[in-house]
Amino acid sequence: MTGALLSVRDLHVTFPSERGPVEAVRGVSFDIHRGRTLALVGESGSGKSATAMAAVGLLPPNAKITGEVSLDGRELLGLSDRQWSGVRGKRIGVVFQDPLSALTPILSIGRQLADAVRVHTDLSKKQAWTRAVELLDLVGIADPATRAQEFPHQFSGGMRQRVVIALAIANDPDLIIADEPTTALDVTVQAQILDVLEVAKAETGAGVLLITHDLGVVAGHADDVAVMYAGRIVERAPVKRLYRAPAMPYTLGLIGSVPDPHATHRRPLVPIDGEPPSPLDRPPGCPFAPRCPLVVDACRAAEPELIPIEDEHTVACIRAEDVVGQRPDEVFEGALAAPARAVDAEPVLRVRGLGKTFPITKGTIARRQVGTLHAVSDVSFEIGPGETFCLVGESGSGKTTTLLEILRLRPPETGTVEVLGRDLATTPAREIATELRRAVQLVMQDPQAALDPRLPVFDLLAEPMRAAGFEAAAIRTRVTELLDLVGLPPDSLDRFPAAFSGGQRQRLAIARGLATKPRLLALDEPVSALDVSVQASVLNLLAHLKNELGLVLLVVAHDLAVVRHIADRIAVMYLGHVIETGPAEQLFAAPRHPYTQALLSAVPIPDPERERARRRIVLSGEQPSAAALPAGCVFADRCQLRPTLSEELQNRCRTQRPALRDPDEVSGVSEVSGVDVACHAVNPPSDLTRAASGKEGRP
């Protein structure tokens, strides 16, 4: 292999603080070669982004940077702003995590791309605009000539991320740095973005530095992996070697924390207990020692060096020989689910024909309605005692609207909602405000926004109980019970939310949801913004609480890998409609609807060999507008199965809305599946079904 494109040697990054210098990056070294992807992996605070931003000169002026960073032999540290301007955007392209903050809201997309080209070339305005349209076409934006004239707010999240990638590759860079490019995106959009990155790498021949905490993404797209912890690299290896034989307990724990959507059976995830150390208070010796299940006294004596254990495989661990060949559950203690309680058969929640619309208005002084947004249409499901029921789908599919219509505990716009056997349309308002309000609670997606930063933990947990009329003595006892239930120390009562980590804040939000001893706990994307190690512990906590307390869980999620490990039954939503519903095990083993197949296919598998051997179903385009629903199947325009159907069936897809039904029951199969599907062509199962379930017959 020829010389490295980017070479980083002994990189140190230090920030000043009131308590002294904060060493965010400590002695990091790596190489990136042309046409290859190096993934930097680790929990939040491990130093991944600081490493990448130091390499491209984007850290604040008060950061102290030492070491060597060279691009094709040219030293980059110490360049002036003018010199950096000739490197960034031309030789190095950066894909930032938040596309909204990376794009200028007052300039059209085409103008921003054209300016990025003209600043590094001698092209005219017309030539640069033509190049901008070509770039939009390259990254998969439909009708690029028209969309180039639009503004960032007119693009969806996934489309904005495509534009940021187009900006990064506008001048055919030698190096592309992608900082968490798929964080918080739907799995279908994530699959599209990762494919666009692969196209960009192939078109430019660039090396790629991929920063992520998603080991499924790494398995499918990286050539080499460097695992970071406490500001330094603790393991580095080719991707297949790292997954096959990790040698650092931390790496093994990260792999065990990742949900596998294609697991043959449900198993508890393997969380890494504890939190990463503060850069101002690192323990002596190995920084991972306080969280490591294999720790010995020698681990605390000195921090281990990064040493080779095999060709191209280095690790900083004195217990490496004891780790290689072990499974995560053999090293880390997983949370074992308690047996479920015996329960009655009466549903806790029954929803029939639920619908919700919003008026589309126009005008400033005299506003008038010009249309109707059909957010939710004819949604029906029920949840039995002791069940975890998940609503799954892309952003804009109507999941959260459905959840909020239920939690408002008032008669819906259309349809009926029954909670604990009581119809909300006929139940007295006083009974709803007292009994039902206590029995139904919500855990929001973002705990930082849901928890009042001015209140200490005791008041945060006591507030819903006071509102429900609990006595003071009962509140004090219950608060202590709640902290124990969610695994937080009792000395947390006087602390404020800002003093907790993201995972601890989510546990606080769950404790607050449990305060009034509810029967039904609704959770809106409860782990979407968490590191995989923290996500695993929260998912195991929810499974334990469900069985321990006899809770019914209604979960909104877009990550099917997460859903695989907590759901008993699932409803898949698209454009406000339920298009498939049934037991989780059957839905994952053999998804019937083409959209469910595509969703499952888009979820990364944390295994390089399986991830790269399968063929994924990548949906094209965006969801249609809910303001103008198609006359027939709501998924018809994006359906990967439709072009293969007969002309008669295609016409039916365009003109007739399919009913949600059990196709096996309709066709007279003796053993019905219990899965209801809204699809004209679902019977018999297609090759796509077998492909999505990982069996033979891939398309």
C-alpha positions as a printed Julia matrix, in Angstrom:
699×3 Matrix{Float64}:
   0.0     0.0     0.0
   1.29    3.46   -0.88
   1.86    6.22    1.65
  -1.01    7.44    3.82
  -3.3    10.2     2.57
  -3.87   11.55    6.11
  -1.34   10.8     8.81
  -2.01   11.72   12.46
   0.75   11.24   15.01
   0.61   11.75   18.79
  -2.28   14.23   18.6
  -3.16   16.0    21.85
  -6.05   18.47   22.27
  -6.5    20.44   25.5
  -9.2    22.97   26.39
  -8.99   25.47   29.26
 -11.64   25.37   31.99
 -12.29   26.89   35.41
 -11.09   23.68   37.06
  -7.95   23.42   34.98
  -6.94   22.1    31.53
  -9.25   19.47   29.99
  -7.29   16.95   27.91
  -9.9    15.82   25.37
  -7.54   13.93   23.02
  -4.46   12.12   24.31
  -1.79   10.8    21.97
  -4.0     9.68   19.07
  -2.26    8.26   15.99
  -3.72    6.76   12.81
  -3.44    6.7     9.01
  -6.11    6.95    6.33
  -5.38    5.71    2.79
  -7.11    6.66   -0.45
 -10.27    4.7    -1.16
 -10.48    3.32    2.38
 -12.75    4.2     5.31
 -11.51    4.46    8.87
 -14.24    4.55   11.53
 -13.67    6.28   14.87
 -16.02    4.61   17.36
 -16.83    5.34   20.98
 -19.3     6.81   23.45
 -20.03   10.52   23.69
 -17.07   12.34   25.21
 -14.49    9.82   23.99
 -12.74   12.43   21.82
 -13.9    11.35   18.34
 -15.18   14.7    17.08
 -12.38   16.67   18.75
  -9.87   14.49   16.91
 -11.54   15.07   13.55
 -12.06   18.8    14.05
  -8.41   19.22   15.12
  -7.37   17.52   11.88
  -9.25   20.12    9.79
  -8.51   23.18   11.92
 -12.1    23.73   13.13
 -11.51   23.79   16.89
 -11.98   27.08   18.8
  -8.94   29.35   19.15
  -8.51   28.56   22.85
  -7.85   24.85   22.1
  -4.21   23.81   22.49
  -3.21   21.3    19.81
   0.1    19.43   19.65
   1.34   16.56   17.52
   1.48   16.07   13.76
  -1.31   16.04   11.16
  -0.19   15.77    7.54
  -2.15   15.51    4.29
  -0.11   13.92    1.5
   3.01   14.9     3.42
   1.96   18.52    4.04
   1.79   19.49    7.7
  -1.62   21.0     8.54
  -1.21   22.08   12.17
  -0.17   25.7    12.33
  -1.71   26.77    9.01
  -3.11   30.29    8.86
  -6.8    30.92    8.16
  -5.99   31.84    4.57
  -3.98   28.64    4.1
  -6.76   26.55    5.64
  -9.23   28.11    3.19
  -7.28   26.53    0.36
  -7.48   23.1     2.0
 -10.98   22.86    3.48
 -13.62   22.43    0.82
 -11.05   21.62   -1.86
  -8.83   18.8    -0.54
 -10.9    17.98    2.57
 -14.69   17.84    2.59
 -16.65   17.71    5.86
 -20.13   16.24    6.38
 -21.41   17.73    9.64
 -23.81   16.02   12.04
 -26.54   18.7    11.89
 -27.29   19.71    8.29
 -29.52   22.61    9.35
 -26.61   24.37   11.07
 -24.3    23.59    8.13
 -26.58   25.26    5.55
 -27.35   28.98    5.22
 -31.14   29.41    5.52
 -31.35   32.59    3.39
 -29.54   31.19    0.32
 -30.95   28.67   -2.14
 -29.45   25.19   -2.21
 -28.08   25.75   -5.72
 -26.48   29.06   -4.74
 -24.69   27.44   -1.79
 -23.36   24.6    -3.92
 -22.34   26.96   -6.72
 -20.5    29.22   -4.27
 -18.67   26.21   -2.83
 -17.47   25.36   -6.34
 -16.55   28.9    -7.43
 -14.46   29.67   -4.34
 -11.97   26.97   -5.38
 -12.24   27.11   -9.21
 -12.38   29.59  -12.09
 -15.83   28.49  -13.26
 -18.39   31.1   -14.26
 -21.68   31.51  -12.4
 -23.51   29.55  -15.1
 -20.95   26.72  -15.08
 -20.98   26.57  -11.28
 -24.78   26.4   -11.28
 -24.64   23.51  -13.77
 -22.17   21.76  -11.47
 -24.52   22.35   -8.52
 -27.37   20.65  -10.37
 -25.05   17.74  -11.27
 -24.09   17.35   -7.62
 -27.73   17.23   -6.5
 -28.39   14.58   -9.11
 -25.34   12.61   -7.94
 -26.58   12.47   -4.35
 -30.04   11.34   -5.42
 -32.17   14.5    -5.26
 -35.11   14.1    -7.66
 -35.69   16.9   -10.2
 -32.37   18.58   -9.27
 -32.77   21.58  -11.59
 -35.96   22.64   -9.79
 -34.87   21.71   -6.26
 -31.64   23.71   -6.68
 -33.75   26.88   -6.58
 -35.36   25.95   -3.24
 -34.17   26.72    0.29
 -33.02   24.42    3.13
 -36.34   24.66    5.03
 -38.11   23.17    1.99
 -36.05   19.96    2.25
 -36.58   17.04    4.61
 -33.87   16.02    7.09
 -32.57   13.26    4.84
 -32.51   15.53    1.79
 -30.63   18.22    3.72
 -28.03   15.63    4.7
 -27.66   14.73    1.01
 -27.05   18.41    0.24
 -24.32   18.56    2.92
 -22.68   15.53    1.29
 -22.92   17.28   -2.08
 -21.18   20.31   -0.53
 -18.44   18.07    0.87
 -17.67   16.46   -2.52
 -18.24   19.57   -4.65
 -14.53   19.9    -5.51
 -13.59   16.19   -5.62
 -11.72   16.21   -2.26
  -8.99   13.75   -1.34
 -10.44   13.23    2.15
 -14.07   13.17    3.37
 -14.75   13.52    7.11
 -18.28   12.42    8.08
 -19.17   13.32   11.67
 -22.16   11.23   12.79
 -23.82   11.62    9.35
 -26.83    9.41   10.18
 -27.58   10.35   13.8
 -31.34   10.75   14.49
 -32.31    9.82   10.91
 -34.92    7.19   10.09
 -33.42    3.83    9.15
 -34.65    4.12    5.56
 -33.13    7.59    5.21
 -29.96    6.37    6.95
 -29.62    3.62    4.35
 -29.97    6.18    1.56
 -27.36    8.5     3.12
 -24.85    5.69    3.6
 -25.31    4.65   -0.03
 -24.73    8.27   -1.1
 -21.51    8.34    0.93
 -20.35    5.16   -0.81
 -21.12    6.74   -4.19
 -19.23    9.88   -3.17
 -16.2     7.84   -2.13
 -16.29    5.9    -5.38
 -16.68    9.04   -7.51
 -13.85   10.96   -5.85
 -11.53    8.09   -4.83
 -11.25    9.82   -1.47
 -10.31    8.39    1.87
 -13.08    8.63    4.48
 -12.95    9.29    8.22
 -16.32    8.11    9.58
 -17.2     9.19   13.13
 -20.06    7.22   14.65
 -21.31    5.34   17.7
 -23.44    2.97   15.57
 -21.55   -0.3    15.19
 -24.06   -1.49   12.6
 -23.01    1.38   10.33
 -19.37    0.53   10.95
 -19.93   -3.13   10.07
 -21.32   -2.27    6.66
 -19.14    0.64    5.56
 -15.74    0.76    7.29
 -12.49   -0.93    6.27
 -10.66   -0.23    9.52
 -11.9     0.68   13.0
 -10.31    2.66   15.82
 -12.16    2.45   19.15
 -11.71    5.49   21.39
 -12.21    5.77   25.14
 -11.26    8.62   27.5
  -9.54   10.58   24.74
  -7.3     7.86   23.3
  -7.48    4.89   20.95
  -7.81    1.66   22.95
  -8.18   -0.8    20.05
  -7.56   -0.65   16.31
  -8.05   -3.39   13.71
  -9.53   -4.21   10.28
 -13.31   -4.28   10.63
 -13.83   -8.04   10.19
 -11.06   -8.86   12.65
 -12.45   -6.43   15.24
 -15.95   -7.94   15.17
 -14.7   -11.52   15.0
 -12.18  -11.27   17.84
 -12.31   -8.03   19.87
  -9.49   -7.91   22.42
 -10.55   -4.96   24.61
 -13.43   -5.43   27.1
 -14.78   -2.01   26.13
 -15.0    -3.02   22.46
 -16.67   -6.29   23.42
 -19.19   -4.36   25.52
 -19.99   -1.96   22.67
 -20.67   -4.9    20.35
 -22.88   -6.6    22.93
 -24.88   -3.37   23.44
 -26.04   -3.19   19.81
 -29.51   -4.65   19.13
 -29.54   -7.16   16.27
 -32.82   -7.0    14.28
 -32.15  -10.46   12.81
 -31.43  -12.25   16.08
 -32.99  -15.72   16.08
 -34.48  -15.11   19.53
 -34.95  -12.22   21.89
 -32.14  -11.82   24.37
 -31.29   -9.16   26.95
 -28.7    -6.7    25.66
 -25.35   -6.53   27.42
 -24.89   -3.02   28.83
 -21.64   -1.47   30.06
 -22.37   -0.35   33.6
 -21.26    3.07   34.77
 -20.24    6.22   32.9
 -17.05    7.28   31.1
 -14.69    9.17   33.41
 -14.56   12.95   33.44
 -11.5    14.36   31.64
 -10.8    16.32   34.85
 -11.01   13.28   37.1
  -9.61   10.23   35.33
  -8.79    7.28   37.59
  -5.2     6.1    37.87
  -4.21    3.31   35.52
  -6.58    2.15   32.8
  -9.47    4.65   32.48
 -11.89    1.77   31.77
 -10.97   -0.1    34.97
 -13.94    1.18   37.09
 -16.38   -0.25   34.49
 -14.42   -3.36   33.46
 -15.65   -6.79   34.66
 -12.14   -8.27   34.15
 -10.26   -5.64   36.16
  -7.29   -6.72   38.29
  -4.98   -4.71   40.54
  -2.42   -4.32   37.75
  -5.02   -2.48   35.66
  -5.1     0.34   38.22
  -1.33    0.62   38.5
  -0.53    2.07   35.07
  -2.36    2.95   31.85
  -1.59    0.22   29.27
   0.15    1.11   26.01
  -1.36    0.37   22.59
   0.54   -2.78   21.55
   0.14   -5.19   18.59
  -1.37   -8.63   19.22
  -1.69   -9.6    15.54
  -1.0    -8.05   12.12
  -2.8    -4.67   11.99
  -4.53   -5.35   15.34
  -3.42   -3.32   18.34
  -5.0    -3.03   21.78
  -4.4    -1.18   25.06
  -5.35   -3.89   27.58
  -3.33   -6.25   29.77
  -6.22   -8.75   29.75
  -6.44   -8.97   25.94
  -5.66  -12.7    25.84
  -8.57  -13.36   28.21
 -10.98  -11.33   26.06
 -10.29  -12.76   22.59
 -12.8   -15.48   21.77
 -15.29  -14.48   24.48
 -18.9   -13.46   23.87
 -20.19  -10.22   25.39
 -22.59  -12.06   27.7
 -19.7   -14.22   28.97
 -17.79  -11.13   30.16
 -20.51   -8.59   30.97
 -23.47   -9.37   33.17
 -26.67   -8.92   31.18
 -30.0    -8.05   32.73
 -32.14  -11.18   32.92
 -35.84  -10.57   32.48
 -38.1   -11.73   35.28
 -40.99  -14.0    34.35
 -44.11  -12.11   33.31
 -47.02  -11.99   35.71
 -50.27  -13.76   35.03
 -52.76  -11.2    33.77
 -56.37  -10.92   32.69
 -57.31  -10.89   29.02
 -59.24   -7.58   28.98
 -57.36   -4.99   26.84
 -55.87   -2.03   28.68
 -56.13    0.14   25.57
 -58.43   -0.27   22.56
 -58.28    2.11   19.58
 -60.8     1.87   16.72
 -60.85    3.98   13.55
 -58.77    6.8    15.08
 -58.4     9.83   12.82
 -56.85   13.26   13.21
 -56.64   16.12   10.71
 -55.13   19.6    10.83
 -56.29   22.57    8.76
 -53.85   24.08    6.26
 -54.31   27.84    6.33
 -53.08   30.72    4.23
 -52.91   34.47    4.76
 -51.65   36.77    7.49
 -54.47   39.04    8.69
 -57.46   37.09    7.4
 -56.39   33.46    7.48
 -58.42   30.98    5.47
 -58.31   27.22    5.19
 -56.89   26.04    1.87
 -56.54   22.34    2.61
 -56.51   19.53    5.18
 -53.55   17.55    6.51
 -54.56   13.94    7.23
 -52.1    13.15   10.02
 -53.78    9.9    11.15
 -56.41    7.9     9.26
 -58.46    4.92   10.48
 -55.89    3.59   12.98
 -57.02    0.55   14.99
 -55.21   -1.64   17.53
 -55.51   -2.9    21.08
 -53.02   -3.65   23.84
 -53.52   -6.41   26.36
 -52.25   -6.5    29.96
 -48.51   -7.07   30.3
 -47.81   -6.28   26.63
 -45.29   -4.01   24.99
 -46.86   -2.59   21.85
 -44.69   -0.6    19.41
 -45.72    1.91   16.76
 -43.02    1.89   14.08
 -42.41    3.99   10.98
 -40.5     6.87    9.43
 -40.78   10.47   10.6
 -44.12   11.86    9.43
 -45.88    8.51    9.52
 -48.28    9.6    12.29
 -46.8     7.68   15.23
 -46.47   10.57   17.66
 -49.81   12.1    16.61
 -51.49    8.75   17.39
 -49.76    8.67   20.77
 -50.8    12.22   21.65
 -54.41   11.66   20.59
 -54.55    8.77   23.05
 -52.76   10.58   25.88
 -54.95   13.67   25.7
 -57.66   11.45   27.23
 -60.48   13.19   25.42
 -62.85   12.08   22.66
 -60.86   11.83   19.4
 -61.81   13.69   16.23
 -62.96   10.41   14.66
 -63.05    6.88   15.99
 -63.05    5.63   19.58
 -60.43    5.23   22.3
 -61.05    3.0    25.34
 -58.65    3.12   28.31
 -59.06    0.48   31.03
 -62.44   -0.4    29.51
 -63.73    3.19   29.6
 -64.75    4.93   26.39
 -63.31    8.47   26.47
 -66.4     9.79   24.68
 -68.76    8.71   27.49
 -66.54    8.74   30.61
 -67.22   11.73   32.94
 -64.51   14.42   32.85
 -63.93   14.15   36.61
 -63.18   10.43   36.34
 -60.79   11.07   33.44
 -58.98   13.82   35.37
 -58.45   11.66   38.46
 -58.38    7.92   37.81
 -57.41    7.71   34.14
 -54.86   10.53   34.29
 -53.01    8.68   37.04
 -53.22    5.38   35.14
 -51.68    6.71   31.9
 -48.27    8.45   31.88
 -45.76    9.59   29.24
 -41.96    9.52   28.87
 -40.86   12.08   26.29
 -38.12   11.66   23.69
 -35.73   14.3    25.05
 -35.3    14.08   28.84
 -33.31   17.3    28.93
 -36.29   19.2    27.55
 -38.84   17.23   29.62
 -37.2    17.8    33.01
 -37.4    21.27   34.56
 -33.75   22.36   35.04
 -34.73   24.53   38.04
 -36.09   21.65   40.15
 -34.05   19.11   42.12
 -34.75   15.42   41.65
 -37.04   15.16   44.68
 -39.37   17.86   43.36
 -39.25   16.5    39.82
 -40.48   13.12   41.03
 -42.9    14.51   43.61
 -44.63   16.95   41.24
 -46.9    14.45   39.43
 -47.82   12.81   42.75
 -48.81   16.14   44.28
 -50.97   16.83   41.25
 -52.6    13.41   41.71
 -53.38   14.1    45.39
 -50.77   11.87   47.12
 -50.1    12.63   50.8
 -46.7    14.05   51.8
 -45.55   10.91   53.66
 -46.54    8.68   50.74
 -44.65   10.99   48.34
 -41.4    10.74   50.37
 -41.62    6.96   50.45
 -42.49    6.7    46.77
 -39.62    8.96   45.65
 -37.1     6.68   47.38
 -38.74    3.64   45.75
 -38.55    5.26   42.31
 -34.81    5.93   42.54
 -34.25    2.3    43.5
 -36.49    1.09   40.66
 -34.55    2.92   37.96
 -31.1     2.26   39.42
 -30.13    5.74   40.64
 -28.34    6.34   43.95
 -30.41    7.71   46.87
 -28.07   10.72   47.21
 -29.46   12.04   43.89
 -32.44   13.74   45.53
 -30.82   17.16   45.93
 -29.14   17.23   42.53
 -30.43   19.04   39.43
 -30.89   17.5    35.95
 -27.75   19.22   34.6
 -25.64   17.14   37.0
 -26.69   13.87   35.34
 -25.54   12.15   32.17
 -27.92   11.55   29.25
 -28.66    7.99   30.32
 -29.28    9.03   33.92
 -31.64   11.79   32.79
 -33.6     9.22   30.78
 -33.84    7.06   33.91
 -35.14   10.11   35.78
 -37.76   10.7    33.09
 -38.84    7.04   33.39
 -39.0     7.36   37.19
 -41.19   10.46   36.82
 -43.47    8.52   34.46
 -43.81    5.75   37.06
 -44.5     8.12   39.96
 -48.31    7.7    40.02
 -48.13    3.89   39.61
 -49.64    3.9    36.09
 -51.06    0.89   34.27
 -50.04    2.22   30.83
 -46.69    3.92   30.23
 -46.23    5.57   26.82
 -42.68    6.23   25.58
 -41.86    8.44   22.6
 -38.49    7.4    21.08
 -37.04    6.65   24.54
 -33.48    5.76   23.41
 -33.05    7.52   20.05
 -30.45   10.04   21.26
 -28.43    7.73   23.53
 -25.09    5.98   23.03
 -25.45    2.27   22.32
 -24.04    1.27   25.71
 -26.51    3.56   27.53
 -29.31    2.51   25.18
 -28.78   -1.13   26.14
 -29.08   -0.43   29.87
 -32.27    1.64   29.37
 -33.87   -1.07   27.2
 -33.03   -3.73   29.77
 -34.45   -1.45   32.49
 -37.75   -1.11   30.6
 -38.0    -4.88   30.14
 -37.33   -5.41   33.85
 -39.85   -2.76   34.94
 -42.54   -4.18   32.68
 -42.23   -7.6    34.23
 -41.64   -6.37   37.78
 -44.57   -3.93   37.87
 -46.95   -5.54   35.38
 -46.79   -2.43   33.18
 -48.27   -2.05   29.73
 -45.85   -0.2    27.42
 -46.85    1.76   24.33
 -43.61    2.65   22.53
 -43.1     4.92   19.53
 -39.85    4.14   17.68
 -38.27    4.21   14.25
 -35.39    1.81   15.02
 -36.52   -1.76   14.35
 -33.38   -3.16   15.98
 -34.47   -1.56   19.25
 -38.06   -2.7    18.76
 -36.86   -6.29   18.23
 -35.7    -6.47   21.84
 -38.71   -5.01   23.65
 -41.87   -5.52   21.57
 -44.53   -8.19   21.97
 -46.63   -6.8    19.12
 -45.96   -4.16   16.47
 -47.98   -1.83   14.26
 -46.11   -0.43   11.24
 -47.36    3.0    10.16
 -46.94    4.87    6.89
 -48.47    8.24    6.01
 -50.94    8.06    8.9
 -52.12    4.49    8.18
 -51.37    1.17    9.87
 -50.16   -1.05    7.02
 -49.03   -4.12    8.97
 -49.55   -5.31   12.51
 -48.96   -8.52   14.42
 -46.75  -10.42   16.9
 -43.16   -9.15   16.89
 -41.57  -12.57   16.39
 -43.64  -13.26   13.28
 -43.19   -9.76   11.89
 -39.41  -10.01   12.13
 -39.23  -13.59   10.89
 -41.34  -12.93    7.77
 -42.44   -9.34    7.15
 -45.28   -9.33    4.62
 -45.78   -5.71    3.57
 -43.14   -4.29    1.15
 -42.65   -1.26    3.41
 -41.99   -3.43    6.47
 -39.52   -5.43    4.4
 -37.73   -2.23    3.4
 -37.66   -0.96    7.0
 -36.15   -4.19    8.28
 -33.73   -4.38    5.36
 -32.46   -0.86    6.1
 -31.45   -1.63    9.71
 -27.67   -2.21    9.91
 -26.54   -5.59   11.25
 -23.61   -5.46   13.72
 -21.71   -8.16   11.82
 -19.52   -7.22    8.82
 -19.93  -10.53    6.99
 -23.72  -10.7     7.29
 -24.14   -6.97    6.67
 -22.09   -7.0     3.47
 -23.45  -10.29    2.14
 -27.1    -9.28    2.15
 -28.82   -7.11   -0.44
 -30.72   -4.22    1.06
 -33.99   -2.7    -0.13
 -33.31    1.03   -0.33
 -36.47    3.08   -0.86
 -36.32    5.93   -3.33
 -37.89    9.33   -2.92
 -39.75   10.8     0.04
 -43.12   10.18    1.65
 -45.99   11.92   -0.19
 -47.67   14.86    1.48
 -50.39   13.98    3.98
 -52.28   16.96    2.57
 -52.91   15.08   -0.68
 -53.28   11.39    0.1
 -53.12    9.0    -2.87
 -56.42    7.5    -3.96
 -55.11    3.95   -3.62
 -52.36    2.42   -1.51
 -50.48    5.16    0.37
 -47.17    3.32   -0.29
 -47.73    2.7    -4.0
 -45.43    5.47   -5.28
 -42.38    4.08   -3.43
 -43.22    0.37   -3.46
 -40.35   -1.8    -4.68
 -42.77   -4.65   -5.45
 -45.24   -2.72   -7.59
 -43.2    -2.62  -10.87
 -43.1    -6.44  -10.85
 -46.9    -6.82  -10.62
 -49.41   -7.32  -13.41
 -50.96   -4.23  -14.98
 -54.31   -5.06  -13.38
 -52.78   -5.28   -9.91
 -50.74   -2.1   -10.41
 -53.93   -0.26  -11.35
 -55.63   -1.57   -8.22
 -52.71   -0.28   -6.13
 -53.18    3.17   -7.69
 -56.94    3.39   -7.27
 -58.08    1.21   -4.33
 -57.02    1.59   -0.69
 -56.18   -1.93    0.6
 -57.91   -3.07    3.78
 -55.93   -4.25    6.8
 -56.58   -8.0     6.95
 -54.97  -11.37    7.65
 -53.99  -12.65    4.17
 -53.7   -16.24    5.36
 -57.23  -16.17    6.73
 -58.55  -14.7     3.48
 -56.79  -17.36    1.39
 -58.12  -20.18    3.58
 -54.79  -21.26    5.15
 -55.55  -23.53    8.08
 -53.03  -21.91   10.44
 -53.56  -18.15   10.36
 -50.52  -16.0    11.19
 -52.13  -13.32   13.36
 -50.46  -10.72   11.14
 -52.76   -8.2     9.42
 -51.46   -6.54    6.24
 -52.81   -3.73    4.04
 -51.47   -4.8     0.64
 -53.18   -6.04   -2.53
 -50.18   -8.19   -3.53
 -49.11   -9.66   -0.22
 -50.35  -13.19   -0.95
 -48.44  -15.33   -1.8
 -45.29  -14.07   -0.01
 -42.81  -12.64   -2.51
 -39.08  -13.17   -2.81
 -38.73   -9.81   -1.1
 -40.16  -11.32    2.07
 -37.51  -14.01    2.11
 -34.78  -11.45    1.4
 -35.85   -9.17    4.25
 -35.95  -12.08    6.69
 -32.4   -13.13    5.74
 -33.42  -16.34    3.93
 -32.75  -17.54    0.4
 -34.32  -15.91   -2.62
 -32.84  -12.43   -2.32
 -33.92  -10.1    -5.14
